[in-house]
Amino acid sequence: MINRKFLSVILTMSVISSAAAVSSLSMTASADDNIRGTIYFDSTGPLDEAQRDTYYCYMWGSDGSGNISEWNTKPLKMKKVEGQDKLYSYDVPKTNLNGETVNVDLVIFSALGKGQTYDTTFSDACIGDTAYVVEGEILENPVDSAQVAVECAWRNNPQEGAHICITSTGRVQGVGILSTETPESIADSFIQKYNDGMARGLVGYEDPSLVTDEARQSYINQINEIISAHERPTDSPEQPTSAAEEPTEEQTEEPSQAPTEVATQADTQTISPTASAASEIPSGNTANTANKTNSAGTTGGNTQSGKTVDTAEGFGSAVIGSVLIAAFAAVLMTRKKRER
């Protein structure tokens, strides 16, 4: 004879197991729904050997929607890709920690204790792509030309990269232009800020020749040339299809001065990415003035799909187990009735 309490326990376990499997699947799906996609960073070059192999991915929206999290905090920490010595990954979220949508289109990769890249443009085309440091390329901070950072690029997206800007010395630099910008708007923004700087008597804003009509047209022409030279090839693959390439030869010279303060404390510190010269920025300037660098690995979205498969398998196993337990209990109850 089978004790009724024993049957009750078996049925209860079956129900709990099924509920747990459904709950686990729901939580995973919810977390994945907030992920825009995965990007990668090849640390080869002057940002190598970060303290504790710690790299951060600071992302923000130029439209004023804000950032994903504060500078060099835990939510921005990149994961080291298994089996890759210098490759790190980051799952780009759609919202910040408050659940607010952030339309990120700019990114800075920073190495704990080793500096950071120049501001780098980002779009959906960069999902699955790898950013890397451009060897030997040092860019001026657009606010203070005395400060510099390493350039960053994307392996499969030549149209994205160091954000195009005009420095305080009138130098046009960068590769990528934002969807909200035009060559004319970049030139006009620079001229307005430079005029404001001259009016306020700021150091480094004393050359009227940089804001003439002739200078404006020269800026526009240079920006158009840059954009044309970095257009995406028509036969270029949309996403990387192979593993990250072998690291290139390390840059022999490091930046003489980082564009912003570099994090040297624990993962939860919140040092601003903006240079100290930001206090001298004329009104209307953006808050992010560090430099970017692009790199190219090609490991793509296999990590994401792997998570989905694991979750589905776990769910299926739990359901099968629950069904078997329920079937066993039903057989025992039928046998008990026959014995009566």
C-alpha positions as CSV (number, residue, x, y, z in Angstrom):
1,M,0.0,0.0,0.0
2,I,1.3,3.5,-0.9
3,N,0.9,6.2,1.8
4,R,-1.3,9.1,0.7
5,K,1.2,11.6,2.2
6,F,3.9,10.1,0.0
7,L,1.8,10.6,-3.1
8,S,1.0,14.2,-2.0
9,V,4.7,15.0,-1.6
10,I,5.5,13.6,-5.1
11,L,2.7,15.7,-6.7
12,T,3.8,18.8,-4.9
13,M,7.4,18.4,-6.0
14,S,6.2,18.1,-9.6
15,V,4.2,21.3,-9.4
16,I,7.1,23.2,-7.8
17,S,9.6,21.9,-10.3
18,S,7.5,23.1,-13.2
19,A,6.8,26.5,-11.7
20,A,10.6,27.0,-11.1
21,A,11.4,26.1,-14.7
22,V,8.8,28.6,-16.0
23,S,10.0,31.3,-13.6
24,S,13.7,30.8,-14.6
25,L,12.8,31.0,-18.3
26,S,10.8,34.2,-17.8
27,M,13.6,35.9,-15.9
28,T,16.2,35.0,-18.6
29,A,14.0,36.2,-21.4
30,S,13.4,39.5,-19.6
31,A,17.1,40.1,-19.1
32,D,17.9,39.2,-22.7
33,D,15.2,41.6,-23.9
34,N,17.1,44.5,-22.5
35,I,20.3,43.6,-24.4
36,R,20.9,45.5,-27.6
37,G,23.7,43.2,-28.6
38,T,27.3,42.3,-27.7
39,I,30.4,44.3,-28.8
40,Y,34.1,43.5,-28.3
41,F,37.3,45.3,-27.5
42,D,40.9,44.2,-28.4
43,S,43.2,45.6,-25.8
44,T,46.3,45.1,-27.8
45,G,48.5,48.3,-27.7
46,P,49.0,51.1,-25.3
47,L,46.0,50.1,-23.1
48,D,47.5,46.6,-22.5
49,E,48.1,45.3,-19.0
50,A,45.3,47.1,-17.2
51,Q,45.2,46.7,-13.5
52,R,43.5,43.3,-12.7
53,D,42.7,42.9,-16.4
54,T,39.9,45.4,-15.9
55,Y,38.4,47.2,-18.9
56,Y,35.3,49.4,-19.0
57,C,32.9,50.3,-21.8
58,Y,31.5,53.8,-21.1
59,M,28.5,54.5,-23.5
60,W,26.2,57.5,-23.8
61,G,23.8,59.2,-26.2
62,S,24.6,62.4,-27.9
63,D,20.9,63.3,-28.0
64,G,20.9,64.0,-24.3
65,S,19.4,60.6,-23.2
66,G,22.3,60.2,-20.8
67,N,24.7,57.3,-20.2
68,I,24.3,53.6,-19.3
69,S,26.1,54.1,-15.9
70,E,28.6,56.4,-14.3
71,W,32.2,56.4,-15.3
72,N,34.1,53.1,-14.6
73,T,31.4,51.6,-12.5
74,K,30.6,47.8,-12.2
75,P,27.7,47.8,-14.8
76,L,30.3,49.0,-17.4
77,K,32.9,46.3,-16.7
78,M,33.8,44.2,-19.7
79,K,34.1,40.4,-19.6
80,K,37.3,38.6,-20.8
81,V,36.4,36.3,-23.7
82,E,37.4,32.7,-22.9
83,G,40.3,31.5,-24.9
84,Q,41.3,35.0,-26.1
85,D,44.2,36.7,-24.4
86,K,43.4,40.3,-25.1
87,L,39.7,40.2,-26.1
88,Y,36.9,41.6,-23.9
89,S,33.1,41.7,-24.4
90,Y,30.3,43.9,-23.3
91,D,26.5,43.3,-23.6
92,V,25.1,46.7,-24.6
93,P,21.8,47.4,-22.6
94,K,18.9,49.3,-24.1
95,T,18.3,51.1,-20.8
96,N,20.2,52.6,-17.9
97,L,19.9,51.4,-14.3
98,N,16.7,53.3,-13.8
99,G,15.1,51.5,-16.7
100,E,15.2,54.6,-18.9
101,T,16.0,54.2,-22.6
102,V,19.4,55.4,-23.6
103,N,20.1,55.9,-27.3
104,V,23.9,55.3,-27.1
105,D,25.9,56.4,-30.1
106,L,29.3,57.1,-28.5
107,V,31.6,54.9,-26.5
108,I,35.0,55.2,-24.7
109,F,37.0,52.1,-23.8
110,S,39.1,52.6,-20.7
111,A,41.7,50.4,-19.0
112,L,42.0,50.6,-15.2
113,G,45.3,52.3,-14.6
114,K,46.3,52.6,-18.3
115,G,44.2,55.3,-19.9
116,Q,41.4,55.4,-22.4
117,T,40.4,55.8,-26.0
118,Y,39.1,58.9,-27.8
119,D,35.3,59.2,-28.2
120,T,34.2,56.6,-30.7
121,T,31.0,56.6,-32.7
122,F,28.7,53.6,-32.3
123,S,25.7,52.3,-34.2
124,D,23.7,49.1,-34.6
125,A,26.1,48.0,-37.3
126,C,28.8,47.7,-34.6
127,I,26.9,45.0,-32.8
128,G,29.1,41.8,-32.9
129,D,32.1,43.9,-34.1
130,T,35.4,44.5,-32.3
131,A,36.9,47.8,-31.5
132,Y,40.7,48.2,-31.4
133,V,43.4,50.8,-30.8
134,V,44.8,52.3,-34.1
135,E,48.5,51.9,-33.8
136,G,50.5,55.1,-33.6
137,E,47.4,57.4,-33.8
138,I,47.1,60.0,-31.1
139,L,44.2,62.5,-31.2
140,E,43.9,65.9,-29.5
141,N,41.2,66.5,-26.9
142,P,38.7,68.8,-28.7
143,V,38.6,71.1,-25.7
144,D,42.2,71.2,-24.7
145,S,44.7,70.4,-27.5
146,A,47.4,69.8,-24.9
147,Q,45.6,66.6,-23.8
148,V,45.5,63.6,-26.1
149,A,44.1,60.0,-26.3
150,V,44.6,57.0,-28.5
151,E,42.3,56.5,-31.5
152,C,39.9,53.7,-31.7
153,A,38.3,52.0,-34.8
154,W,35.9,49.1,-35.7
155,R,37.2,46.2,-37.7
156,N,34.1,45.8,-39.9
157,N,32.7,49.3,-39.9
158,P,35.2,51.8,-41.3
159,Q,32.5,54.5,-41.3
160,E,32.4,54.4,-37.5
161,G,35.4,55.4,-35.3
162,A,36.9,58.4,-33.7
163,H,34.2,61.1,-33.6
164,I,34.9,63.8,-36.1
165,C,35.5,67.2,-34.5
166,I,37.4,70.4,-34.9
167,T,40.0,71.0,-32.1
168,S,40.7,74.3,-30.5
169,T,43.6,74.7,-32.8
170,G,41.4,74.4,-35.9
171,R,42.5,70.8,-36.7
172,V,39.8,68.5,-38.2
173,Q,40.2,65.0,-36.9
174,G,38.3,61.7,-36.5
175,V,36.5,59.3,-38.8
176,G,32.9,58.8,-37.7
177,I,30.0,61.3,-37.9
178,L,26.8,60.9,-35.8
179,S,23.4,60.5,-37.5
180,T,22.4,63.8,-36.0
181,E,25.3,65.7,-37.5
182,T,26.3,67.1,-40.9
183,P,29.7,68.6,-41.9
184,E,28.0,72.0,-41.8
185,S,26.6,71.5,-38.3
186,I,30.0,70.4,-37.0
187,A,31.7,73.5,-38.5
188,D,29.0,75.8,-37.2
189,S,29.2,74.3,-33.7
190,F,32.9,74.8,-33.5
191,I,32.7,78.4,-34.7
192,Q,30.0,79.2,-32.2
193,K,32.0,77.7,-29.3
194,Y,35.2,79.3,-30.4
195,N,33.5,82.7,-30.6
196,D,32.1,82.2,-27.1
197,G,35.6,81.3,-25.9
198,M,37.1,84.5,-27.4
199,A,34.4,86.6,-25.9
200,R,35.1,85.1,-22.5
201,G,38.8,85.5,-22.9
202,L,39.6,81.8,-22.5
203,V,43.2,80.7,-23.0
204,G,43.6,79.0,-26.4
205,Y,40.7,80.9,-28.0
206,E,42.6,83.9,-29.4
207,D,42.8,83.3,-33.2
208,P,40.0,85.0,-35.2
209,S,41.3,83.4,-38.4
210,L,39.8,80.1,-37.2
211,V,36.3,81.4,-37.4
212,T,36.2,83.1,-40.8
213,D,33.9,82.1,-43.7
214,E,36.9,80.7,-45.5
215,A,37.9,78.6,-42.5
216,R,34.3,77.3,-42.2
217,Q,34.3,76.2,-45.8
218,S,37.7,74.5,-45.3
219,Y,36.4,72.6,-42.3
220,I,33.3,71.4,-44.3
221,N,35.5,70.3,-47.3
222,Q,37.9,68.3,-45.0
223,I,35.0,66.6,-43.2
224,N,33.4,65.6,-46.5
225,E,36.7,64.1,-47.6
226,I,37.0,62.1,-44.4
227,I,33.5,60.7,-44.8
228,S,34.1,59.7,-48.4
229,A,37.3,58.0,-47.6
230,H,35.7,55.9,-44.8
231,E,32.5,54.8,-46.4
232,R,31.5,51.2,-45.9
233,P,32.6,49.0,-48.9
234,T,29.6,47.6,-50.7
235,D,30.8,44.1,-50.4
236,S,31.8,44.4,-46.7
237,P,30.1,41.8,-44.4
238,E,27.5,43.2,-42.0
239,Q,28.9,41.2,-39.1
240,P,32.2,39.5,-38.4
241,T,32.3,35.8,-39.3
242,S,35.5,34.5,-37.8
243,A,37.5,34.6,-34.6
244,A,39.4,37.7,-33.6
245,E,42.5,38.3,-35.6
246,E,45.9,37.9,-34.0
247,P,47.0,41.0,-32.0
248,T,49.0,43.4,-34.0
249,E,52.4,44.7,-33.0
250,E,52.1,46.9,-30.0
251,Q,52.4,50.6,-30.3
252,T,55.9,51.7,-29.4
253,E,54.9,55.1,-28.1
254,E,52.2,55.7,-25.5
255,P,50.3,59.0,-25.2
256,S,52.2,61.6,-23.5
257,Q,49.2,62.6,-21.5
258,A,45.8,61.0,-21.1
259,P,42.8,63.2,-22.0
260,T,41.1,62.5,-18.7
261,E,41.8,61.2,-15.3
262,V,42.2,57.4,-15.3
263,A,40.5,55.2,-12.8
264,T,42.9,53.7,-10.2
265,Q,40.6,52.5,-7.5
266,A,37.9,49.8,-7.1
267,D,35.3,48.9,-9.7
268,T,32.7,51.2,-8.1
269,Q,34.5,54.5,-8.6
270,T,32.9,57.3,-10.6
271,I,35.6,59.4,-12.2
272,S,34.2,61.6,-14.9
273,P,35.4,60.9,-18.5
274,T,35.6,64.6,-19.2
275,A,39.0,66.4,-19.1
276,S,39.7,68.9,-16.3
277,A,39.5,71.6,-19.0
278,A,35.8,71.0,-19.2
279,S,35.3,73.9,-16.7
280,E,36.6,76.1,-19.4
281,I,34.3,74.8,-22.1
282,P,32.0,77.5,-23.6
283,S,28.3,76.8,-23.0
284,G,26.7,74.3,-25.3
285,N,29.8,71.9,-25.5
286,T,29.1,68.2,-25.0
287,A,30.3,66.6,-21.8
288,N,32.3,63.9,-23.4
289,T,35.7,64.9,-24.8
290,A,37.9,61.9,-24.5
291,N,39.5,60.1,-27.4
292,K,38.5,56.8,-29.2
293,T,40.1,53.8,-30.8
294,N,38.7,51.0,-33.0
295,S,39.8,47.4,-33.1
296,A,38.7,44.5,-35.0
297,G,38.0,41.1,-33.5
298,T,35.3,39.0,-35.0
299,T,33.8,36.7,-32.4
300,G,30.2,37.9,-32.9
301,G,27.1,36.9,-31.2
302,N,27.7,33.2,-30.4
303,T,27.8,34.0,-26.7
304,Q,24.2,35.2,-26.7
305,S,22.9,32.3,-28.7
306,G,24.7,29.9,-26.3
307,K,22.9,31.4,-23.4
308,T,19.5,30.9,-25.1
309,V,20.2,27.3,-25.9
310,D,21.4,26.5,-22.4
311,T,18.2,28.1,-20.9
312,A,16.0,26.2,-23.3
313,E,17.7,22.9,-22.5
314,G,17.3,23.5,-18.8
315,F,13.7,24.3,-19.2
316,G,13.0,21.2,-21.3
317,S,14.8,19.0,-18.8
318,A,12.8,20.4,-15.9
319,V,9.4,19.9,-17.7
320,I,10.3,16.3,-18.7
321,G,11.3,15.6,-15.1
322,S,8.0,17.0,-13.9
323,V,6.0,15.0,-16.4
324,L,7.8,11.8,-15.3
325,I,7.2,12.4,-11.7
326,A,3.5,13.1,-12.3
327,A,3.2,9.9,-14.4
328,F,4.8,7.9,-11.7
329,A,2.4,9.3,-9.1
330,A,-0.6,8.5,-11.3
331,V,0.6,4.8,-11.7
332,L,1.0,4.5,-8.0
333,M,-2.5,5.8,-7.4
334,T,-4.0,3.5,-10.0
335,R,-2.3,0.5,-8.4
336,K,-3.6,1.5,-5.0
337,K,-7.2,1.6,-6.3
338,R,-6.8,-1.9,-7.7
339,E,-5.5,-3.2,-4.4
340,R,-8.6,-2.0,-2.7
